[in-house]
Amino acid sequence: MKVPLLCRIINGTMNWSLTLLNSSEVSESNTWHLISVIIPLVYFLIFLVGTVGNSLVLAVLLRNGQVNNTTNLFILNLGVADLCFIVFCVPFQATIYSLDDWIFGPFMCKAVSKLGGLGRRGGF
C-alpha cells in the first residue's frame, strides 16, 4: 500500500512534496518497536501459564502415584517435555524479538537449539 509523504529531509533541508512511499517504509520503526514489546509479553504469558499448568499435571501424577498405566506414563512424558521446552526455549525466544543480537554466546545458541529440538519432539 502506498501512503503519501508530505515532508522529507534530504541533506539536512526539508523538501515539501507529495511522494508515495510503501507503508512499510513509513511505519517500519514503529512496527519493530511495537513487536519488540508485545511479543515478549505474549511469551511471558505463555511461560507463566505453561509452567504452572505443566507443574500441576506433574504434581497430580507423581503425588497420587498414578503412573502405573501407559496413558498416564505418556501424559507424564508429555508434561516433562513441555515443561522443559517452556523453561529452556521460550525465554530465549522472547529475547530474539526484543534484542538486536544474541547476547548469550555460541554455546547457549547451540544448547538452546538442541534443547528446543528435543522438547518439540517430546524426547526428554
Backbone bond lengths (Angstrom), bond angles and torsions (degrees), N, CA, C in turn:
res aa  C-N    CA-C-N  psi(-1)  N-CA   C-N-CA  omega(-1)  CA-C   N-CA-C  phi
1 M - - - 1.441 - - 1.521 108.70 -
2 K 1.296 116.36 133.88 1.456 122.01 179.24 1.522 109.35 -94.74
3 V 1.331 116.02 135.45 1.462 121.29 176.74 1.518 108.64 -123.52
4 P 1.324 118.11 145.98 1.463 119.37 -178.81 1.522 111.18 -75.38
5 L 1.297 114.88 141.93 1.459 122.20 174.28 1.518 107.01 -117.42
6 L 1.309 116.64 118.03 1.451 120.95 -175.49 1.512 112.98 -90.91
7 C 1.304 117.77 -28.79 1.456 120.31 -176.35 1.520 109.00 -131.52
8 R 1.315 116.21 127.58 1.460 121.10 178.15 1.521 107.97 -133.09
9 I 1.324 116.19 133.90 1.467 120.27 178.80 1.523 108.48 -95.06
10 I 1.330 115.59 118.96 1.455 121.27 179.86 1.520 107.47 -124.25
11 N 1.316 116.70 121.82 1.472 123.11 -179.59 1.525 112.33 51.83
12 G 1.309 117.62 41.09 1.452 121.97 175.54 1.517 114.88 81.58
13 T 1.314 119.00 -2.50 1.473 120.65 178.31 1.518 109.09 -114.16
14 M 1.302 115.16 147.16 1.458 119.56 179.78 1.509 110.10 -85.71
15 N 1.267 115.57 132.40 1.449 122.85 177.49 1.518 107.84 -114.44
16 W 1.308 117.91 116.25 1.456 120.73 178.62 1.517 107.88 -95.17
17 S 1.313 114.99 112.10 1.455 118.28 178.15 1.521 108.42 -154.47
18 L 1.287 114.96 167.28 1.458 120.01 178.34 1.515 107.59 -105.20
19 T 1.332 115.15 99.20 1.456 119.91 177.08 1.510 107.74 -119.17
20 L 1.289 115.49 156.33 1.456 120.63 -179.85 1.516 109.29 -105.61
21 L 1.312 115.50 128.41 1.461 122.23 177.21 1.516 108.68 -121.07
22 N 1.295 115.57 155.07 1.460 118.97 172.52 1.519 108.75 -65.68
23 S 1.312 116.40 146.20 1.462 119.47 -179.45 1.520 111.34 -63.45
24 S 1.333 117.60 -25.16 1.468 119.48 178.73 1.522 111.01 -68.85
25 E 1.336 118.35 -30.54 1.453 120.63 178.41 1.520 111.43 -70.96
26 V 1.310 117.18 -33.07 1.458 121.16 -176.50 1.512 111.31 -77.12
27 S 1.317 117.18 -45.68 1.463 119.86 -171.39 1.517 113.79 -109.55
28 E 1.325 117.76 18.10 1.460 119.72 -177.30 1.519 112.16 -63.30
29 S 1.327 117.95 -43.81 1.459 119.62 -178.43 1.523 111.30 -70.56
30 N 1.331 117.88 -37.59 1.467 120.44 177.23 1.516 111.23 -66.06
31 T 1.327 116.89 -40.44 1.460 120.28 179.40 1.523 110.42 -65.75
32 W 1.331 117.06 -42.63 1.464 119.97 -179.86 1.527 110.66 -62.91
33 H 1.331 117.18 -40.72 1.460 120.18 178.99 1.527 110.23 -65.21
34 L 1.302 117.45 -40.58 1.459 121.44 179.39 1.529 110.58 -65.39
35 I 1.314 116.81 -42.82 1.469 120.72 179.02 1.520 110.39 -65.12
36 S 1.321 118.06 -39.58 1.465 120.72 -177.41 1.525 112.26 -69.77
37 V 1.319 118.28 -11.09 1.462 121.68 176.27 1.525 111.26 -102.80
38 I 1.319 116.84 -45.60 1.469 120.43 -173.50 1.528 112.20 -73.28
39 I 1.320 117.80 -44.57 1.466 120.48 -176.72 1.530 111.97 -61.39
40 P 1.346 121.07 -45.59 1.466 118.65 175.63 1.531 113.35 -61.54
41 L 1.326 118.12 -32.74 1.472 119.76 175.59 1.523 111.38 -65.35
42 V 1.314 116.73 -40.77 1.467 120.29 177.29 1.526 110.26 -64.72
43 Y 1.335 116.37 -42.89 1.466 119.71 177.49 1.526 111.42 -63.74
44 F 1.328 117.23 -35.52 1.460 119.78 176.95 1.524 110.65 -64.31
45 L 1.324 117.68 -41.72 1.469 120.36 177.24 1.526 111.05 -64.04
46 I 1.331 117.01 -40.99 1.469 120.63 176.64 1.524 109.84 -62.26
47 F 1.327 116.48 -43.00 1.463 121.20 178.89 1.528 110.89 -61.02
48 L 1.321 116.14 -46.39 1.460 120.94 -177.22 1.531 111.67 -65.32
49 V 1.310 117.23 -51.31 1.465 121.28 -178.32 1.531 110.78 -66.45
50 G 1.335 116.70 -41.68 1.466 119.86 -179.56 1.516 112.97 -66.57
51 T 1.319 116.91 -40.33 1.463 120.04 179.52 1.528 111.17 -66.29
52 V 1.320 116.24 -46.27 1.467 119.68 -179.68 1.527 110.57 -65.84
53 G 1.330 117.18 -46.43 1.463 120.85 -177.85 1.514 113.26 -62.89
54 N 1.316 117.10 -47.42 1.464 119.91 -179.15 1.528 111.65 -70.41
55 S 1.312 117.18 -33.59 1.469 119.30 176.18 1.526 110.88 -64.59
56 L 1.325 116.73 -38.85 1.466 119.82 177.43 1.532 111.57 -65.88
57 V 1.321 116.99 -40.79 1.468 120.08 177.82 1.522 110.28 -61.70
58 L 1.327 116.53 -45.95 1.468 119.91 179.60 1.524 111.35 -65.23
59 A 1.329 117.35 -38.73 1.462 120.44 179.72 1.524 111.06 -64.34
60 V 1.313 117.78 -42.70 1.472 120.95 179.92 1.516 110.81 -65.22
61 L 1.327 116.78 -45.15 1.469 119.36 -178.37 1.523 112.11 -67.04
62 L 1.318 117.17 -42.43 1.463 119.60 -176.33 1.524 112.76 -79.37
63 R 1.319 117.05 -32.53 1.468 119.95 -178.26 1.526 111.76 -70.82
64 N 1.322 115.57 -40.52 1.460 119.18 -178.18 1.517 112.70 -85.89
65 G 1.308 118.20 -5.93 1.456 121.38 178.84 1.520 112.70 65.08
66 Q 1.323 116.48 35.32 1.464 120.27 -176.03 1.526 112.01 -97.21
67 V 1.313 117.80 36.47 1.458 120.57 179.85 1.530 109.77 -101.62
68 N 1.296 116.05 33.21 1.458 119.62 -175.98 1.527 113.13 -94.80
69 N 1.306 119.27 -7.51 1.464 119.10 176.20 1.536 109.68 -120.03
70 T 1.310 115.71 167.73 1.453 121.84 -172.93 1.526 112.34 -65.73
71 T 1.314 117.60 -40.12 1.463 121.03 -178.41 1.519 111.31 -61.46
72 N 1.314 117.17 -47.25 1.465 119.94 179.89 1.520 111.88 -67.62
73 L 1.314 117.17 -31.69 1.464 120.36 176.27 1.528 110.68 -65.90
74 F 1.328 116.68 -41.27 1.462 120.04 176.48 1.527 111.61 -66.36
75 I 1.323 117.48 -39.17 1.464 121.01 177.09 1.531 110.24 -64.23
76 L 1.328 116.93 -40.22 1.460 121.30 176.83 1.528 110.54 -62.29
77 N 1.338 117.40 -45.78 1.458 121.76 178.84 1.523 111.01 -62.12
78 L 1.311 117.56 -42.23 1.454 121.30 178.82 1.530 111.43 -65.55
79 G 1.323 116.92 -39.60 1.462 120.70 177.93 1.520 112.37 -64.59
80 V 1.325 116.69 -41.69 1.471 120.64 178.88 1.529 110.04 -66.91
81 A 1.338 116.91 -44.48 1.465 120.25 179.97 1.530 111.01 -63.37
82 D 1.321 116.71 -43.20 1.456 120.67 -179.91 1.527 111.16 -66.60
83 L 1.307 117.49 -40.93 1.463 121.25 178.26 1.531 110.88 -64.23
84 C 1.313 117.26 -42.42 1.469 120.09 177.88 1.531 111.02 -64.93
85 F 1.333 117.25 -39.88 1.453 120.20 177.57 1.529 110.69 -62.94
86 I 1.313 116.34 -44.11 1.466 120.24 -178.51 1.526 110.92 -66.34
87 V 1.305 117.84 -41.26 1.465 120.56 -177.19 1.528 111.56 -74.64
88 F 1.338 118.09 -39.77 1.453 120.27 -173.21 1.522 114.74 -93.22
89 C 1.325 118.91 -17.76 1.465 119.45 -173.69 1.527 114.78 -117.69
90 V 1.301 118.12 -39.67 1.459 120.56 -173.98 1.534 112.37 -62.91
91 P 1.327 120.71 -44.75 1.474 118.23 179.03 1.529 113.06 -62.48
92 F 1.320 117.02 -37.12 1.454 119.92 179.55 1.523 111.35 -71.31
93 Q 1.321 116.59 -35.61 1.457 120.18 176.77 1.519 111.01 -65.16
94 A 1.316 117.17 -35.96 1.464 120.65 178.53 1.525 111.34 -66.06
95 T 1.325 117.54 -34.18 1.471 119.25 179.59 1.517 111.85 -70.33
96 I 1.321 117.88 -24.15 1.463 120.26 178.24 1.526 110.00 -62.79
97 Y 1.320 116.71 -36.90 1.461 119.97 -179.36 1.523 112.86 -79.94
98 S 1.312 117.91 -24.89 1.458 119.07 -175.43 1.529 113.57 -98.39
99 L 1.322 118.24 -19.44 1.468 121.43 -179.80 1.523 109.77 -116.69
100 D 1.318 116.37 153.45 1.460 120.63 -179.49 1.525 112.80 -77.42
101 D 1.321 117.10 -35.23 1.461 121.50 -176.11 1.527 110.46 -123.23
102 W 1.316 115.10 162.57 1.462 121.87 174.35 1.517 107.31 -80.47
103 I 1.331 117.29 117.30 1.469 120.67 -173.17 1.520 113.11 -100.62
104 F 1.320 118.41 -0.41 1.462 120.88 -172.05 1.520 113.78 -95.29
105 G 1.305 118.98 -0.82 1.454 122.02 176.17 1.515 113.37 90.19
106 P 1.342 116.13 167.44 1.470 120.23 -176.27 1.522 114.09 -68.67
107 F 1.332 117.47 -33.83 1.462 119.01 179.38 1.526 111.40 -63.58
108 M 1.329 116.52 -47.15 1.470 119.96 179.92 1.521 111.25 -66.60
109 C 1.313 117.15 -31.29 1.465 120.03 176.99 1.523 110.30 -60.86
110 K 1.311 116.49 -46.87 1.464 120.76 179.46 1.526 111.24 -70.64
111 A 1.328 117.07 -40.25 1.463 120.74 -178.87 1.531 111.17 -65.10
112 V 1.316 117.47 -44.56 1.464 120.68 179.52 1.521 110.25 -65.00
113 S 1.316 116.28 -38.85 1.459 120.02 178.08 1.524 111.32 -63.34
114 K 1.312 117.26 -45.99 1.474 120.94 -179.42 1.531 111.87 -68.35
115 L 1.342 117.15 -43.40 1.465 119.70 178.74 1.518 111.26 -65.84
116 G 1.314 116.93 -35.19 1.455 119.95 176.48 1.512 111.89 -64.94
117 G 1.334 116.32 -40.68 1.456 120.41 177.19 1.517 112.02 -63.90
118 L 1.326 116.64 -41.41 1.463 119.79 177.64 1.530 111.39 -66.67
119 G 1.304 116.23 -42.02 1.463 119.94 -179.81 1.511 112.33 -65.67
120 R 1.334 117.13 -38.32 1.468 119.55 179.05 1.512 112.20 -68.00
121 R 1.306 116.83 -28.45 1.457 120.44 -179.56 1.537 112.41 -92.03
122 G 1.304 117.05 -4.12 1.456 120.23 179.67 1.505 113.08 70.53
123 G 1.332 117.21 29.70 1.455 120.31 -173.38 1.512 114.93 -98.91
124 F 1.300 118.44 17.52 1.466 119.38 178.42 1.500 110.52 -74.20
